[in-house]
């Protein structure tokens, strides 16, 4: 499982300007909110500061370095780390402006003529961009599957997988694989009994409904207490007024099937941008330069990133061409 550690790295200054004067420009955007723009010829990751000084920093790079979806959002790469070299086309640029920098400054097809640039520094070829990637919802208090339970309550550290479908509970919208979403099984509007941990436990067997694949203990799995045509919704099958069969021990009608509810979720993803052996040169012909062993540009975070999930027991999950595919899960 990929765990993302977005730490703070210290910048190491190797050399200052040629005449020995101290350069007051800090180039410090480490705590800034990075943004992304997908352009026709290049992509840009950037930050803008309009507080104490009007300034920006931007990493311009070829479109093939990182993948982008149809909505112009970065697609989380499969690799935990992506690297590419600084060149004439892949470069880091720092600018100071005469006036406030608009938010869409870097997202225009045609570069804007204003605000005017007072000072510009650009990276020299030879450095290396290092993009560390990973999910930022891998913390004990996060809830990436949106079921109302924090990771630490769902066996996050042990990769608990109650229904053994290949999807750990903290990423599984249906922890027990009974086609009733975990979030729904936590609700207790019917005032059913609860177990010692306070979770709804209809059959009082000590196993909460959200982890119990036979909620009423009638010997028929919850996911089979359905009617044909509505296989993915046990709650809809009622033969007693107001009580679904899967919660009624007296009703044991069953319909066996291989239908599963969707397990797809969205997650929060992060990219940490570091640049090794960065040499900045002032673009005024003076030859002034400054070097960093490791420069921390900052973190680019995305929320609502689609994260398809396939239960191992579902023979059709991920099948878009009428052929079965081997389900894959991350975590």
C-alpha positions as CSV (number, residue, x, y, z in Angstrom):
1,X,0.0,0.0,0.0
2,X,1.2,3.4,-0.8
3,X,1.5,5.8,2.0
4,X,2.4,9.4,1.3
5,X,4.7,11.3,3.7
6,X,4.6,14.9,2.8
7,X,7.4,16.2,4.9
8,X,9.2,19.6,5.0
9,X,12.7,19.6,3.5
10,X,15.2,22.3,4.3
11,X,16.6,24.3,1.4
12,X,20.4,24.2,1.2
13,X,22.0,27.3,-0.3
14,X,25.2,26.6,-2.0
15,X,26.1,29.9,-3.7
16,X,24.9,33.4,-4.0
17,X,25.3,36.1,-6.6
18,X,28.6,36.6,-8.4
19,X,29.6,39.9,-6.8
20,X,29.2,38.5,-3.2
21,X,26.1,40.5,-2.3
22,X,23.3,38.8,-0.4
23,X,20.3,38.0,-2.4
24,X,17.1,38.8,-0.5
25,X,14.7,36.9,-2.7
26,X,13.7,33.8,-0.7
27,X,11.9,31.8,-3.5
28,X,10.0,30.3,-0.6
29,X,6.6,28.9,-1.7
30,X,6.8,25.7,0.3
31,X,3.6,26.5,2.2
32,X,1.7,28.0,-0.7
33,X,-1.2,26.3,-2.4
34,X,0.0,25.0,-5.7
35,X,-2.3,25.0,-8.7
36,X,-2.3,23.2,-12.1
37,X,-3.0,24.3,-15.7
38,X,-3.1,22.1,-18.7
39,X,-2.0,24.1,-21.8
40,X,-1.9,23.2,-25.5
41,X,1.9,22.8,-25.5
42,X,2.9,22.5,-21.9
43,X,1.6,22.0,-18.4
44,X,2.2,24.4,-15.5
45,X,2.2,23.9,-11.8
46,X,2.4,27.3,-10.1
47,X,1.8,29.4,-7.0
48,X,1.0,33.1,-6.8
49,X,1.6,35.4,-3.9
50,X,-0.1,38.8,-3.8
51,X,0.5,39.6,-0.1
52,X,3.8,41.3,0.8
53,X,5.1,41.3,-2.8
54,X,3.5,40.4,-6.1
55,X,5.3,37.2,-7.1
56,X,4.9,33.8,-8.7
57,X,6.7,30.6,-9.2
58,X,5.9,28.2,-12.0
59,X,7.1,24.8,-13.1
60,X,6.6,24.5,-16.9
61,X,6.9,21.0,-18.4
62,X,6.1,19.0,-21.4
63,X,2.6,17.5,-21.6
64,X,3.9,13.9,-21.6
65,X,5.5,14.1,-18.2
66,X,2.3,13.7,-16.2
67,X,-1.1,12.4,-17.5
68,X,-4.2,14.6,-17.7
69,X,-7.8,13.5,-17.9
70,X,-10.5,14.8,-20.2
71,X,-11.4,17.5,-17.7
72,X,-7.8,18.8,-17.6
73,X,-7.1,17.4,-14.2
74,X,-3.9,15.6,-13.3
75,X,-4.3,11.8,-13.3
76,X,-2.5,10.2,-10.3
77,X,0.4,8.3,-11.8
78,X,0.9,4.6,-11.1
79,X,4.4,5.2,-9.9
80,X,5.1,6.4,-6.4
81,X,7.8,8.7,-7.8
82,X,8.1,10.4,-11.1
83,X,11.3,12.2,-12.2
84,X,12.2,14.3,-15.2
85,X,15.1,16.6,-16.1
86,X,15.1,20.4,-16.1
87,X,15.7,21.5,-19.7
88,X,15.0,24.5,-21.9
89,X,11.4,23.4,-22.1
90,X,11.0,21.9,-18.6
91,X,11.9,24.8,-16.4
92,X,11.2,26.6,-13.1
93,X,10.5,30.3,-13.4
94,X,10.3,32.9,-10.6
95,X,8.9,36.4,-11.2
96,X,8.3,39.6,-9.3
97,X,5.6,41.9,-10.8
98,X,4.7,45.6,-10.6
99,X,1.1,44.8,-9.6
100,X,-1.3,42.1,-8.5
101,X,-1.1,38.8,-10.4
102,X,-4.5,37.5,-11.5
103,X,-5.4,33.9,-10.6
104,X,-5.7,32.9,-14.3
105,X,-2.3,34.3,-15.2
106,X,-0.8,30.9,-16.1
107,X,-3.9,29.4,-17.6
108,X,-4.2,31.7,-20.6
109,X,-3.4,30.2,-24.1
110,X,-1.8,33.6,-24.9
111,X,0.5,34.9,-22.2
112,X,-1.0,38.1,-20.7
113,X,0.8,41.4,-21.3
114,X,0.2,42.6,-17.8
115,X,1.1,42.9,-15.0
116,X,4.6,43.9,-16.0
117,X,7.5,41.8,-14.7
118,X,10.1,43.6,-12.6
119,X,12.5,40.6,-12.1
120,X,12.7,37.1,-13.4
121,X,14.8,34.1,-12.5
122,X,14.8,30.8,-14.5
123,X,16.3,27.4,-13.9
124,X,19.3,26.2,-15.8
125,X,19.3,22.8,-17.4
126,X,20.8,20.0,-15.3
127,X,18.5,19.8,-12.3
128,X,15.9,17.0,-11.7
129,X,12.3,17.4,-10.9
130,X,11.1,14.8,-8.4
131,X,7.4,14.2,-8.0
132,X,6.5,12.1,-5.0
133,X,2.9,10.9,-5.2
134,X,0.4,9.2,-3.0
135,X,-3.0,9.4,-1.3
136,X,-3.4,12.1,1.4
137,X,-6.4,10.4,3.0
138,X,-4.1,7.7,4.5
139,X,-4.5,8.9,8.1
140,X,-6.3,7.5,11.0
141,X,-9.0,10.1,11.1
142,X,-9.8,10.2,7.4
143,X,-12.8,8.5,5.8
144,X,-12.0,7.9,2.1
145,X,-14.9,5.5,1.5
146,X,-17.4,8.0,3.0
147,X,-19.2,5.4,5.1
148,X,-19.1,7.4,8.3
149,X,-16.3,5.4,10.0
150,X,-12.8,6.7,10.3
151,X,-9.9,4.7,9.0
152,X,-8.8,3.8,12.5
153,X,-12.2,2.3,13.2
154,X,-12.0,0.1,10.1
155,X,-8.7,-1.8,10.8
156,X,-6.7,0.7,8.7
157,X,-3.3,-0.4,10.2
158,X,-4.0,-4.1,9.6
159,X,-5.7,-3.8,6.2
160,X,-8.8,-5.5,7.6
161,X,-11.0,-6.9,4.9
162,X,-14.1,-8.4,6.4
163,X,-15.7,-9.8,3.2
164,X,-12.4,-10.8,1.7
165,X,-13.2,-9.1,-1.6
166,X,-9.7,-7.6,-2.0
167,X,-10.9,-4.1,-0.8
168,X,-9.8,-3.2,2.7
169,X,-12.7,-2.1,4.9
170,X,-11.5,1.5,5.1
171,X,-11.9,1.8,1.3
172,X,-14.9,-0.5,1.0
173,X,-18.4,1.1,0.8
174,X,-19.9,-2.4,1.7
175,X,-17.6,-3.9,4.3
176,X,-19.5,-7.2,4.7
177,X,-20.3,-7.6,1.0
178,X,-24.1,-7.9,1.5
179,X,-25.1,-5.2,-1.0
180,X,-26.3,-2.9,1.8
181,X,-23.9,0.0,2.1
182,X,-22.0,0.3,5.3
183,X,-23.3,3.8,5.8
184,X,-26.9,2.5,5.7
185,X,-26.2,-0.3,8.1
186,X,-24.9,2.1,10.7
187,X,-28.1,4.0,10.7
188,X,-30.7,2.8,13.3
189,X,-33.9,4.6,12.7
190,X,-35.7,1.3,13.5
191,X,-34.2,1.5,17.0
192,X,-32.8,-2.0,16.6
193,X,-30.6,-3.5,19.3
194,X,-26.9,-2.5,19.4
195,X,-23.8,-4.4,20.3
196,X,-21.4,-3.6,23.1
197,X,-19.7,-1.0,20.9
198,X,-23.0,0.8,20.2
199,X,-23.4,-0.3,16.6
200,X,-26.7,-1.6,15.2
201,X,-27.0,-5.4,15.7
202,X,-30.4,-6.6,14.6
203,X,-29.9,-10.3,15.4
204,X,-28.0,-9.5,18.7
205,X,-25.1,-11.8,17.8
206,X,-22.5,-9.3,18.8
207,X,-21.5,-8.6,15.2
208,X,-22.7,-5.2,14.0
209,X,-24.9,-5.2,10.9
210,X,-22.3,-3.5,8.8
211,X,-19.9,-6.4,9.3
212,X,-22.6,-9.2,9.3
213,X,-23.5,-10.8,6.0
214,X,-26.6,-12.4,7.6
215,X,-28.2,-9.5,9.5
216,X,-31.2,-11.4,10.9
217,X,-29.4,-14.7,11.4
218,X,-32.1,-16.6,9.4
219,X,-29.5,-18.7,7.5
220,X,-30.0,-16.8,4.3
221,X,-27.3,-14.3,3.3
222,X,-28.5,-10.7,3.3
223,X,-27.5,-10.2,-0.3
224,X,-29.8,-13.1,-1.4
225,X,-32.9,-11.8,0.4
226,X,-33.9,-9.9,-2.7
227,X,-36.4,-10.2,-5.5
228,X,-35.5,-10.7,-9.2
229,X,-34.9,-7.4,-11.0
230,X,-33.8,-5.7,-7.8
231,X,-30.9,-7.9,-6.9
232,X,-28.6,-5.1,-5.6
233,X,-31.1,-3.7,-3.1
234,X,-32.0,-6.0,-0.2
235,X,-33.7,-3.1,1.6
236,X,-36.4,-3.0,-1.1
237,X,-37.6,-6.6,-0.6
238,X,-40.3,-6.5,2.0
239,X,-43.0,-9.1,2.6
240,X,-43.9,-7.7,6.0
241,X,-45.1,-4.1,6.2
242,X,-42.2,-1.7,6.7
243,X,-39.6,-4.5,7.4
244,X,-37.1,-5.7,4.8
245,X,-36.7,-9.4,4.6
246,X,-33.0,-9.3,5.4
247,X,-33.9,-7.9,8.8
248,X,-36.8,-10.2,9.4
249,X,-35.9,-13.6,10.8
250,X,-39.3,-15.0,9.9
251,X,-38.9,-14.4,6.2
252,X,-36.4,-16.7,4.4
253,X,-37.2,-16.2,0.7
254,X,-34.0,-16.0,-1.3
255,X,-32.9,-15.3,-4.8
256,X,-29.3,-16.3,-5.6
257,X,-27.4,-14.0,-8.1
258,X,-24.0,-12.5,-8.9
259,X,-24.9,-8.8,-8.7
260,X,-22.9,-6.4,-6.6
261,X,-23.4,-2.7,-5.8
262,X,-20.9,-0.3,-7.1
263,X,-17.8,0.0,-4.9
264,X,-16.3,3.0,-6.7
265,X,-15.2,5.9,-4.5
266,X,-13.3,9.2,-4.8
267,X,-10.1,9.9,-2.9
268,X,-7.8,12.7,-2.1
269,X,-4.4,12.6,-3.8
270,X,-1.2,14.6,-3.4
271,X,1.9,15.3,-5.3
272,X,5.0,16.7,-3.6
273,X,7.2,18.7,-6.0
274,X,11.0,18.7,-5.2
275,X,13.8,19.9,-7.4
276,X,17.3,18.5,-6.9
277,X,20.4,20.5,-8.0
278,X,18.4,23.6,-8.9
279,X,20.4,26.5,-10.3
280,X,18.4,29.7,-10.7
281,X,19.8,32.4,-13.0
282,X,18.6,36.0,-13.0
283,X,17.3,36.8,-16.5
284,X,18.8,40.3,-16.8
285,X,22.2,39.3,-18.3
286,X,24.0,39.9,-15.0
287,X,24.9,36.3,-14.6
288,X,23.7,36.3,-11.0
289,X,22.7,32.9,-9.8
290,X,21.7,30.9,-6.8
291,X,21.7,27.2,-6.2
292,X,19.7,24.8,-4.1
293,X,20.7,21.2,-3.3
294,X,17.0,20.4,-2.9
295,X,14.2,22.9,-3.5
296,X,10.8,22.2,-2.1
297,X,8.2,23.7,-4.4
298,X,5.4,22.5,-2.3
299,X,2.4,20.1,-2.5
300,X,-0.3,19.9,-5.2
301,X,-3.4,18.3,-3.7
302,X,-6.5,17.0,-5.5
303,X,-9.8,16.0,-4.0
304,X,-12.6,13.9,-5.6
305,X,-10.2,11.8,-7.7
306,X,-12.1,8.8,-9.1
307,X,-10.9,5.6,-7.6
308,X,-12.6,2.5,-9.2
309,X,-12.9,-0.5,-7.0
310,X,-13.7,-4.1,-8.0
311,X,-14.8,-6.7,-5.5
312,X,-12.9,-9.9,-6.2
313,X,-16.1,-12.0,-6.1
314,X,-17.8,-9.9,-8.9
315,X,-17.1,-11.6,-12.2
316,X,-18.2,-8.5,-14.3
317,X,-16.5,-5.7,-12.4
318,X,-14.2,-3.8,-14.7
319,X,-15.6,-5.6,-17.8
320,X,-16.2,-2.9,-20.4
321,X,-15.8,-5.1,-23.5
322,X,-17.9,-8.1,-22.6
323,X,-14.9,-10.0,-21.3
324,X,-14.0,-10.7,-17.8
325,X,-11.0,-8.8,-16.4
326,X,-8.9,-9.5,-13.4
327,X,-10.0,-6.9,-10.8
328,X,-7.3,-4.7,-9.4
329,X,-7.4,-2.7,-6.2
330,X,-5.1,-0.3,-4.7
331,X,-4.7,0.5,-1.1
